[in-house]
Amino acid sequence: MDLTGLQIFKYLPAAKKAAESNCKKCGYPTCMAFALKLAKKQADIEKCPFVPQELTEKFIESTKVQQHEIEISENLKTGGENVMFRHDKTFVNRTVLAIKLDTKDKDFESKLDEIKNFNITRVGETFKIDAIWLENATEQAIEKINPIPILNSQNAKYKIISGSTIEELAQNSATSDAKQKILNLNIDKKSTAQVIEELTQIRRQAVINRYEPLTYPVLVKLTDKESSLNRTCALASMLICRYANVIVLDNFNPALLSTLLTLRQNIYTNPQKPLQVESKVYEFNEPDENSIVLMTTNFALTYFAVANELESMPFSSYLIVTPSDGMSVLTAWSADKFNAQIVAKMMSEIKLEEKVKNKEIIIPGLLSHMKEELEEALPQWKIVVGTIEAVQLYDFIKNREQDSY
């Protein structure tokens, strides 16, 4: 467990009102300043000659690595986790999703092409297959797979340590002389409950107890030869949540991967930092002076829900995205991050009235109570209360277009 600055300070001379209090021999003006630096791992505990042995032992224990971060390739890392639950802090490196390929498979070439061409875009991020587990590797196959990383490559800087039980995995890890490792937990013939329990124990031993043999990323290979796609999806989803660092899928399935990548994005988003887009005016379908104008907050999920609808419409439009610290519509309003003053300030900066003849702004239906307030702040604009759901926008705009004739 990490030590806080206050926990460290209690062991230092100033906390005990000793004669050595704030002596500055550590290079810092006070014992408290030194304690805070130690808590942030920015100071050497040996700089203080008055540190008791008990604190030294606790400090050394707290600075042990909880889970090693392993570099699979230049742009792909795994491990490095230091909490059991993402709301405590955040998870660090997203679960690596890999596909097993066999060079002896008659469809090897076509499967590789599918993998290379696969990608999905969600909330502004584009995802592809992270890595490949290659069976019966050949130099020719490796060259074709490049630049996708090969997990079990002989040239990897890490060693894959296998085991069927936690005890076996720990023993094999402890006796290996490799400095960088990935632990391959065999889950064959194990129930889902047993798999969850074992992965949770491994993470707890690493993060809480800092048990060195298990402080490495964990890889799990799924075999779906006898499993339905639904069961494979459920098991892989569980592994993303608890606590596989690498998942190797037996087959390439775009629907399965799209589901897992969406879940992974949600799990590995920092809960303390909402996804947000840049606050500005976005243009859709080459807008002109006759285009419609809409407004929403800069919460990424809200923006992309609206943007996807606007892109598919036979209308051109401007979308004003206000600065709201990545909060959704009602959350931003309740936190006073979406109010008439903020909107008026942004409208003054973007000068959209110079681009359009139609002086109407469609606001989210959830903000209908702000209509009069916004019209007072923007006297040159008419405020139109729109829909609650983005999917309703097309019918709403279409009906307004028909009513105008």
Number of C-alpha atoms within 10 A of each C-alpha: 15 15 19 14 17 13 14 22 22 15 19 23 21 17 15 12 10 10 9 15 15 20 15 15 14 19 13 17 12 16 26 20 16 25 25 19 17 20 20 12 12 11 16 11 19 10 14 18 10 15 15 12 10 9 18 15 10 14 19 10 15 17 15 17 18 26 24 20 20 19 15 21 17 7 8 14 18 25 25 20 25 24 19 18 12 18 11 11 13 19 21 18 16 21 28 22 21 26 23 19 22 17 17 10 11 9 11 13 14 10 16 20 12 13 20 15 10 16 14 14 12 13 16 13 8 10 16 18 20 20 25 23 19 21 13 10 17 11 8 9 16 16 10 13 19 10 11 18 22 23 24 17 17 10 9 15 14 18 20 18 22 19 17 13 13 16 13 14 20 21 15 16 25 14 9 14 10 13 9 17 23 26 25 20 23 18 18 11 8 11 10 14 8 12 22 18 13 18 19 16 15 26 27 19 18 26 22 16 17 21 19 17 20 29 29 28 28 26 24 22 21 20 15 14 10 8 11 10 14 10 12 19 18 14 15 23 18 16 21 22 17 18 23 29 25 26 21 20 23 17 16 18 14 14 10 18 22 18 12 20 24 15 14 18 16 11 17 17 16 16 15 11 11 16 18 21 22 15 18 16 17 14 18 17 15 10 17 14 14 14 20 21 22 23 19 22 30 27 24 19 20 22 24 17 14 20 16 13 14 23 14 12 15 10 18 19 22 23 22 26 22 25 22 24 18 24 24 21 20 15 14 19 17 11 11 13 22 24 18 19 15 16 20 15 13 19 17 12 10 12 10 17 15 9 14 17 13 14 16 17 21 20 22 22 17 15 17 15 10 18 17 13 13 20 17 14 16 18 9 11 15 17 22 17 18 21 20 14 13 19 14 13 18 17 11 12 17 13 11 11 12 8 8 6 5
